[in-house]
Amino acid sequence: MGYFGLNSIGTQSAAIDAQQNIPKIDENAQEDALREQTDAFESVIIKMMLDNAMKDEKNLFSSQNDPGDKIYKSMYRDELSKVSAGSFGFSEMLYEYLSRK
């Protein structure tokens, strides 16, 4: 007899039952989440490249800097980088590397 009057067989079967009730994570959901994160990482890289490339950009329509001009341009580059993510290849390389089993 083991602790609290349980024999070792009863304890082992309880441990097995507890392991079987653990919810399994869907592998497709994991792959989708990994793809989403690698695309987000590529988006950050693209945004940094666009910020650097467009930092000396001149205004086409006005010679004065509007108060929201920098904010608008930053938002534009952010959306451009999000849309472009996944098409430059960084995301695919990172996904392939991280999804190896």
N, CA, C and O atoms as a GROMACS GRO file, in nm:
protein
  404
    1MET      N    1   0.083  -0.118   0.000
    1MET     CA    2   0.000   0.000   0.000
    1MET      C    3   0.087   0.124   0.000
    1MET      O    4   0.189   0.130   0.069
    2GLY      N    5   0.048   0.224  -0.078
    2GLY     CA    6   0.121   0.350  -0.086
    2GLY      C    7   0.057   0.452   0.004
    2GLY      O    8  -0.014   0.418   0.098
    3TYR      N    9   0.083   0.577  -0.023
    3TYR     CA   10   0.026   0.687   0.055
    3TYR      C   11  -0.125   0.683   0.049
    3TYR      O   12  -0.184   0.651  -0.054
    4PHE      N   13  -0.187   0.715   0.158
    4PHE     CA   14  -0.331   0.730   0.173
    4PHE      C   15  -0.408   0.606   0.130
    4PHE      O   16  -0.524   0.616   0.089
    5GLY      N   17  -0.346   0.492   0.139
    5GLY     CA   18  -0.417   0.369   0.112
    5GLY      C   19  -0.429   0.335  -0.036
    5GLY      O   20  -0.499   0.240  -0.071
    6LEU      N   21  -0.362   0.410  -0.123
    6LEU     CA   22  -0.367   0.378  -0.265
    6LEU      C   23  -0.248   0.289  -0.299
    6LEU      O   24  -0.136   0.312  -0.254
    7ASN      N   25  -0.275   0.190  -0.378
    7ASN     CA   26  -0.163   0.108  -0.422
    7ASN      C   27  -0.095   0.175  -0.542
    7ASN      O   28  -0.149   0.269  -0.600
    8SER      N   29   0.020   0.127  -0.578
    8SER     CA   30   0.096   0.191  -0.684
    8SER      C   31   0.027   0.179  -0.820
    8SER      O   32   0.044   0.267  -0.905
    9ILE      N   33  -0.050   0.075  -0.841
    9ILE     CA   34  -0.122   0.058  -0.968
    9ILE      C   35  -0.230   0.165  -0.980
    9ILE      O   36  -0.247   0.223  -1.088
   10GLY      N   37  -0.301   0.192  -0.875
   10GLY     CA   38  -0.406   0.294  -0.877
   10GLY      C   39  -0.348   0.433  -0.902
   10GLY      O   40  -0.408   0.514  -0.971
   11THR      N   41  -0.232   0.459  -0.845
   11THR     CA   42  -0.166   0.588  -0.863
   11THR      C   43  -0.120   0.605  -1.007
   11THR      O   44  -0.133   0.714  -1.064
   12GLN      N   45  -0.066   0.498  -1.066
   12GLN     CA   46  -0.020   0.505  -1.204
   12GLN      C   47  -0.136   0.525  -1.300
   12GLN      O   48  -0.125   0.602  -1.395
   13SER      N   49  -0.246   0.456  -1.276
   13SER     CA   50  -0.360   0.472  -1.367
   13SER      C   51  -0.422   0.611  -1.354
   13SER      O   52  -0.472   0.664  -1.453
   14ALA      N   53  -0.418   0.669  -1.235
   14ALA     CA   54  -0.469   0.806  -1.218
   14ALA      C   55  -0.381   0.905  -1.293
   14ALA      O   56  -0.431   1.001  -1.352
   15ALA      N   57  -0.249   0.882  -1.291
   15ALA     CA   58  -0.157   0.970  -1.362
   15ALA      C   59  -0.177   0.958  -1.512
   15ALA      O   60  -0.170   1.058  -1.584
   16ILE      N   61  -0.203   0.838  -1.562
   16ILE     CA   62  -0.227   0.819  -1.705
   16ILE      C   63  -0.356   0.887  -1.745
   16ILE      O   64  -0.362   0.952  -1.849
   17ASP      N   65  -0.462   0.873  -1.663
   17ASP     CA   66  -0.589   0.939  -1.693
   17ASP      C   67  -0.572   1.091  -1.695
   17ASP      O   68  -0.630   1.158  -1.780
   18ALA      N   69  -0.493   1.144  -1.605
   18ALA     CA   70  -0.471   1.288  -1.602
   18ALA      C   71  -0.398   1.335  -1.726
   18ALA      O   72  -0.426   1.444  -1.776
   19GLN      N   73  -0.305   1.255  -1.778
   19GLN     CA   74  -0.232   1.292  -1.898
   19GLN      C   75  -0.320   1.288  -2.022
   19GLN      O   76  -0.302   1.368  -2.113
   20GLN      N   77  -0.415   1.197  -2.025
   20GLN     CA   78  -0.502   1.184  -2.142
   20GLN      C   79  -0.603   1.299  -2.150
   20GLN      O   80  -0.653   1.329  -2.258
   21ASN      N   81  -0.633   1.363  -2.040
   21ASN     CA   82  -0.728   1.473  -2.039
   21ASN      C   83  -0.665   1.607  -2.075
   21ASN      O   84  -0.734   1.709  -2.077
   22ILE      N   85  -0.535   1.609  -2.102
   22ILE     CA   86  -0.468   1.732  -2.140
   22ILE      C   87  -0.513   1.767  -2.282
   22ILE      O   88  -0.500   1.684  -2.372
   23PRO      N   89  -0.565   1.888  -2.302
   23PRO     CA   90  -0.609   1.925  -2.437
   23PRO      C   91  -0.490   1.936  -2.532
   23PRO      O   92  -0.388   1.995  -2.498
   24LYS      N   93  -0.505   1.878  -2.649
   24LYS     CA   94  -0.399   1.884  -2.748
   24LYS      C   95  -0.418   2.009  -2.833
   24LYS      O   96  -0.530   2.043  -2.872
   25ILE      N   97  -0.308   2.076  -2.860
   25ILE     CA   98  -0.313   2.197  -2.941
   25ILE      C   99  -0.313   2.156  -3.087
   25ILE      O  100  -0.230   2.076  -3.130
   26ASP      N  101  -0.405   2.211  -3.162
   26ASP     CA  102  -0.417   2.182  -3.303
   26ASP      C  103  -0.291   2.227  -3.377
   26ASP      O  104  -0.250   2.342  -3.365
   27GLU      N  105  -0.230   2.136  -3.452
   27GLU     CA  106  -0.105   2.169  -3.522
   27GLU      C  107  -0.128   2.275  -3.629
   27GLU      O  108  -0.040   2.358  -3.652
   28ASN      N  109  -0.243   2.274  -3.694
   28ASN     CA  110  -0.272   2.376  -3.794
   28ASN      C  111  -0.281   2.514  -3.730
   28ASN      O  112  -0.238   2.613  -3.788
   29ALA      N  113  -0.337   2.520  -3.611
   29ALA     CA  114  -0.346   2.648  -3.540
   29ALA      C  115  -0.206   2.697  -3.502
   29ALA      O  116  -0.179   2.817  -3.508
   30GLN      N  117  -0.119   2.605  -3.464
   30GLN     CA  118   0.019   2.642  -3.432
   30GLN      C  119   0.091   2.695  -3.555
   30GLN      O  120   0.163   2.794  -3.548
   31GLU      N  121   0.073   2.628  -3.668
   31GLU     CA  122   0.137   2.672  -3.792
   31GLU      C  123   0.085   2.808  -3.835
   31GLU      O  124   0.162   2.892  -3.880
   32ASP      N  125  -0.046   2.829  -3.822
   32ASP     CA  126  -0.104   2.958  -3.857
   32ASP      C  127  -0.051   3.069  -3.767
   32ASP      O  128  -0.022   3.180  -3.813
   33ALA      N  129  -0.040   3.039  -3.638
   33ALA     CA  130   0.012   3.139  -3.543
   33ALA      C  131   0.158   3.170  -3.572
   33ALA      O  132   0.200   3.285  -3.562
   34LEU      N  133   0.236   3.067  -3.606
   34LEU     CA  134   0.377   3.088  -3.640
   34LEU      C  135   0.388   3.171  -3.767
   34LEU      O  136   0.471   3.262  -3.774
   35ARG      N  137   0.307   3.142  -3.867
   35ARG     CA  138   0.308   3.219  -3.992
   35ARG      C  139   0.271   3.365  -3.965
   35ARG      O  140   0.332   3.456  -4.021
   36GLU      N  141   0.172   3.386  -3.880
   36GLU     CA  142   0.131   3.522  -3.846
   36GLU      C  143   0.244   3.600  -3.778
   36GLU      O  144   0.267   3.717  -3.807
   37GLN      N  145   0.315   3.534  -3.688
   37GLN     CA  146   0.424   3.600  -3.617
   37GLN      C  147   0.543   3.627  -3.707
   37GLN      O  148   0.607   3.731  -3.695
   38THR      N  149   0.574   3.534  -3.798
   38THR     CA  150   0.687   3.558  -3.888
   38THR      C  151   0.654   3.670  -3.987
   38THR      O  152   0.741   3.748  -4.024
   39ASP      N  153   0.527   3.678  -4.030
   39ASP     CA  154   0.486   3.790  -4.116
   39ASP      C  155   0.494   3.922  -4.041
   39ASP      O  156   0.534   4.023  -4.098
   40ALA      N  157   0.457   3.921  -3.914
   40ALA     CA  158   0.465   4.044  -3.832
   40ALA      C  159   0.611   4.087  -3.816
   40ALA      O  160   0.641   4.207  -3.819
   41PHE      N  161   0.701   3.991  -3.799
   41PHE     CA  162   0.843   4.023  -3.788
   41PHE      C  163   0.895   4.083  -3.918
   41PHE      O  164   0.970   4.180  -3.916
   42GLU      N  165   0.855   4.024  -4.030
   42GLU     CA  166   0.896   4.078  -4.160
   42GLU      C  167   0.840   4.219  -4.179
   42GLU      O  168   0.907   4.305  -4.236
   43SER      N  169   0.720   4.242  -4.132
   43SER     CA  170   0.659   4.375  -4.140
   43SER      C  171   0.742   4.478  -4.067
   43SER      O  172   0.759   4.591  -4.115
   44VAL      N  173   0.795   4.442  -3.951
   44VAL     CA  174   0.880   4.534  -3.873
   44VAL      C  175   1.008   4.565  -3.950
   44VAL      O  176   1.052   4.680  -3.953
   45ILE      N  177   1.068   4.464  -4.012
   45ILE     CA  178   1.190   4.485  -4.090
   45ILE      C  179   1.162   4.578  -4.207
   45ILE      O  180   1.240   4.670  -4.234
   46ILE      N  181   1.052   4.554  -4.278
   46ILE     CA  182   1.017   4.638  -4.392
   46ILE      C  183   0.990   4.781  -4.348
   46ILE      O  184   1.031   4.876  -4.415
   47LYS      N  185   0.922   4.798  -4.233
   47LYS     CA  186   0.894   4.933  -4.181
   47LYS      C  187   1.023   5.006  -4.151
   47LYS      O  188   1.035   5.125  -4.180
   48MET      N  189   1.120   4.938  -4.092
   48MET     CA  190   1.248   5.002  -4.062
   48MET      C  191   1.319   5.043  -4.191
   48MET      O  192   1.379   5.150  -4.198
   49MET      N  193   1.311   4.958  -4.294
   49MET     CA  194   1.374   4.992  -4.422
   49MET      C  195   1.304   5.112  -4.486
   49MET      O  196   1.370   5.202  -4.538
   50LEU      N  197   1.171   5.114  -4.483
   50LEU     CA  198   1.097   5.225  -4.542
   50LEU      C  199   1.122   5.355  -4.466
   50LEU      O  200   1.138   5.460  -4.528
   51ASP      N  201   1.127   5.348  -4.334
   51ASP     CA  202   1.155   5.468  -4.254
   51ASP      C  203   1.291   5.526  -4.291
   51ASP      O  204   1.306   5.648  -4.304
   52ASN      N  205   1.389   5.440  -4.307
   52ASN     CA  206   1.523   5.486  -4.342
   52ASN      C  207   1.528   5.539  -4.485
   52ASN      O  208   1.592   5.641  -4.511
   53ALA      N  209   1.461   5.472  -4.576
   53ALA     CA  210   1.464   5.513  -4.716
   53ALA      C  211   1.388   5.643  -4.740
   53ALA      O  212   1.425   5.720  -4.829
   54MET      N  213   1.284   5.669  -4.664
   54MET     CA  214   1.200   5.786  -4.688
   54MET      C  215   1.223   5.899  -4.589
   54MET      O  216   1.142   5.992  -4.583
   55LYS      N  217   1.328   5.897  -4.512
   55LYS     CA  218   1.348   6.001  -4.412
   55LYS      C  219   1.382   6.136  -4.473
   55LYS      O  220   1.358   6.239  -4.410
   56ASP      N  221   1.438   6.140  -4.594
   56ASP     CA  222   1.472   6.266  -4.659
   56ASP      C  223   1.372   6.304  -4.767
   56ASP      O  224   1.402   6.386  -4.854
   57GLU      N  225   1.254   6.245  -4.762
   57GLU     CA  226   1.152   6.269  -4.864
   57GLU      C  227   1.102   6.413  -4.857
   57GLU      O  228   1.076   6.465  -4.748
   58LYS      N  229   1.088   6.475  -4.971
   58LYS     CA  230   1.038   6.613  -4.980
   58LYS      C  231   0.887   6.610  -4.999
   58LYS      O  232   0.831   6.515  -5.054
   59ASN      N  233   0.822   6.716  -4.952
   59ASN     CA  234   0.678   6.728  -4.972
   59ASN      C  235   0.650   6.766  -5.117
   59ASN      O  236   0.714   6.857  -5.170
   60LEU      N  237   0.557   6.699  -5.180
   60LEU     CA  238   0.524   6.727  -5.318
   60LEU      C  239   0.422   6.839  -5.332
   60LEU      O  240   0.428   6.917  -5.428
   61PHE      N  241   0.330   6.850  -5.239
   61PHE     CA  242   0.218   6.941  -5.256
   61PHE      C  243   0.227   7.068  -5.173
   61PHE      O  244   0.161   7.167  -5.206
   62SER      N  245   0.306   7.070  -5.070
   62SER     CA  246   0.317   7.192  -4.989
   62SER      C  247   0.460   7.208  -4.941
   62SER      O  248   0.532   7.111  -4.917
   63SER      N  249   0.498   7.333  -4.928
   63SER     CA  250   0.633   7.359  -4.881
   63SER      C  251   0.639   7.363  -4.729
   63SER      O  252   0.747   7.355  -4.671
   64GLN      N  253   0.524   7.375  -4.665
   64GLN     CA  254   0.520   7.379  -4.519
   64GLN      C  255   0.493   7.239  -4.465
   64GLN      O  256   0.426   7.157  -4.528
   65ASN      N  257   0.546   7.215  -4.348
   65ASN     CA  258   0.518   7.088  -4.281
   65ASN      C  259   0.389   7.101  -4.202
   65ASN      O  260   0.381   7.181  -4.109
   66ASP      N  261   0.290   7.025  -4.239
   66ASP     CA  262   0.165   7.023  -4.164
   66ASP      C  263   0.190   6.950  -4.033
   66ASP      O  264   0.277   6.864  -4.025
   67PRO      N  265   0.112   6.984  -3.930
   67PRO     CA  266   0.132   6.917  -3.800
   67PRO      C  267   0.115   6.765  -3.807
   67PRO      O  268   0.184   6.692  -3.735
   68GLY      N  269   0.026   6.718  -3.889
   68GLY     CA  270   0.002   6.574  -3.897
   68GLY      C  271   0.079   6.505  -4.008
   68GLY      O  272   0.061   6.385  -4.031
   69ASP      N  273   0.166   6.579  -4.077
   69ASP     CA  274   0.238   6.524  -4.191
   69ASP      C  275   0.325   6.405  -4.152
   69ASP      O  276   0.322   6.302  -4.219
   70LYS      N  277   0.402   6.419  -4.046
   70LYS     CA  278   0.490   6.309  -4.002
   70LYS      C  279   0.409   6.189  -3.956
   70LYS      O  280   0.445   6.074  -3.982
   71ILE      N  281   0.300   6.216  -3.887
   71ILE     CA  282   0.215   6.107  -3.839
   71ILE      C  283   0.151   6.033  -3.956
   71ILE      O  284   0.149   5.910  -3.958
   72TYR      N  285   0.100   6.110  -4.053
   72TYR     CA  286   0.038   6.048  -4.170
   72TYR      C  287   0.138   5.962  -4.246
   72TYR      O  288   0.107   5.850  -4.284
   73LYS      N  289   0.258   6.014  -4.268
   73LYS     CA  290   0.360   5.939  -4.341
   73LYS      C  291   0.401   5.813  -4.266
   73LYS      O  292   0.423   5.708  -4.326
   74SER      N  293   0.411   5.822  -4.134
   74SER     CA  294   0.445   5.705  -4.054
   74SER      C  295   0.336   5.600  -4.062
   74SER      O  296   0.364   5.480  -4.074
   75MET      N  297   0.210   5.644  -4.056
   75MET     CA  298   0.098   5.550  -4.068
   75MET      C  299   0.096   5.486  -4.206
   75MET      O  300   0.068   5.367  -4.220
   76TYR      N  301   0.126   5.565  -4.309
   76TYR     CA  302   0.129   5.513  -4.445
   76TYR      C  303   0.236   5.405  -4.459
   76TYR      O  304   0.210   5.299  -4.516
   77ARG      N  305   0.356   5.432  -4.408
   77ARG     CA  306   0.464   5.334  -4.417
   77ARG      C  307   0.433   5.210  -4.334
   77ARG      O  308   0.469   5.099  -4.373
   78ASP      N  309   0.366   5.227  -4.221
   78ASP     CA  310   0.327   5.113  -4.138
   78ASP      C  311   0.229   5.023  -4.213
   78ASP      O  312   0.246   4.901  -4.214
   79GLU      N  313   0.129   5.081  -4.274
   79GLU     CA  314   0.031   5.001  -4.350
   79GLU      C  315   0.095   4.938  -4.473
   79GLU      O  316   0.064   4.824  -4.508
   80LEU      N  317   0.183   5.011  -4.539
   80LEU     CA  318   0.254   4.957  -4.655
   80LEU      C  319   0.338   4.837  -4.616
   80LEU      O  320   0.345   4.738  -4.689
   81SER      N  321   0.403   4.844  -4.501
   81SER     CA  322   0.486   4.732  -4.455
   81SER      C  323   0.400   4.613  -4.417
   81SER      O  324   0.439   4.499  -4.440
   82LYS      N  325   0.283   4.636  -4.358
   82LYS     CA  326   0.194   4.525  -4.322
   82LYS      C  327   0.141   4.453  -4.445
   82LYS      O  328   0.132   4.330  -4.447
   83VAL      N  329   0.107   4.530  -4.547
   83VAL     CA  330   0.054   4.471  -4.670
   83VAL      C  331   0.163   4.394  -4.744
   83VAL      O  332   0.136   4.291  -4.805
   84SER      N  333   0.285   4.446  -4.739
   84SER     CA  334   0.397   4.384  -4.811
   84SER      C  335   0.455   4.264  -4.738
   84SER      O  336   0.528   4.185  -4.798
   85ALA      N  337   0.425   4.248  -4.611
   85ALA     CA  338   0.483   4.139  -4.531
   85ALA      C  339   0.445   4.003  -4.590
   85ALA      O  340   0.330   3.980  -4.628
   86GLY      N  341   0.543   3.916  -4.597
   86GLY     CA  342   0.521   3.783  -4.651
   86GLY      C  343   0.563   3.770  -4.796
   86GLY      O  344   0.567   3.660  -4.850
   87SER      N  345   0.594   3.883  -4.861
   87SER     CA  346   0.630   3.876  -5.002
   87SER      C  347   0.779   3.902  -5.028
   87SER      O  348   0.823   3.892  -5.143
   88PHE      N  349   0.855   3.934  -4.925
   88PHE     CA  350   0.997   3.961  -4.944
   88PHE      C  351   1.085   3.838  -4.919
   88PHE      O  352   1.199   3.835  -4.963
   89GLY      N  353   1.034   3.739  -4.850
   89GLY     CA  354   1.109   3.616  -4.828
   89GLY      C  355   1.165   3.600  -4.688
   89GLY      O  356   1.200   3.489  -4.648
   90PHE      N  357   1.174   3.708  -4.611
   90PHE     CA  358   1.225   3.697  -4.474
   90PHE      C  359   1.132   3.608  -4.391
   90PHE      O  360   1.177   3.522  -4.316
   91SER      N  361   1.004   3.631  -4.407
   91SER     CA  362   0.904   3.556  -4.331
   91SER      C  363   0.911   3.408  -4.363
   91SER      O  364   0.904   3.324  -4.274
   92GLU      N  365   0.924   3.375  -4.490
   92GLU     CA  366   0.929   3.235  -4.532
   92GLU      C  367   1.052   3.165  -4.477
   92GLU      O  368   1.043   3.052  -4.428
   93MET      N  369   1.169   3.231  -4.484
   93MET     CA  370   1.291   3.172  -4.430
   93MET      C  371   1.280   3.148  -4.280
   93MET      O  372   1.318   3.041  -4.231
   94LEU      N  373   1.227   3.246  -4.208
   94LEU     CA  374   1.212   3.233  -4.064
   94LEU      C  375   1.110   3.124  -4.029
   94LEU      O  376   1.131   3.047  -3.936
   95TYR      N  377   1.001   3.118  -4.104
   95TYR     CA  378   0.900   3.015  -4.081
   95TYR      C  379   0.958   2.875  -4.102
   95TYR      O  380   0.937   2.787  -4.020
   96GLU      N  381   1.031   2.856  -4.210
   96GLU     CA  382   1.093   2.726  -4.238
   96GLU      C  383   1.190   2.687  -4.128
   96GLU      O  384   1.195   2.571  -4.087
   97TYR      N  385   1.269   2.783  -4.082
   97TYR     CA  386   1.366   2.754  -3.977
   97TYR      C  387   1.298   2.716  -3.845
   97TYR      O  388   1.339   2.620  -3.778
   98LEU      N  389   1.195   2.791  -3.808
   98LEU     CA  390   1.128   2.767  -3.679
   98LEU      C  391   1.034   2.648  -3.680
   98LEU      O  392   1.004   2.592  -3.575
   99SER      N  393   0.987   2.607  -3.797
   99SER     CA  394   0.891   2.496  -3.802
   99SER      C  395   0.957   2.360  -3.816
   99SER      O  396   0.887   2.259  -3.821
  100ARG      N  397   1.088   2.353  -3.821
  100ARG     CA  398   1.158   2.224  -3.825
  100ARG      C  399   1.129   2.146  -3.698
  100ARG      O  400   1.120   2.202  -3.589
  101LYS      N  401   1.115   2.017  -3.714
  101LYS     CA  402   1.084   1.935  -3.596
  101LYS      C  403   1.196   1.842  -3.565
  101LYS      O  404   1.188   1.765  -3.470
   0.00000   0.00000   0.00000
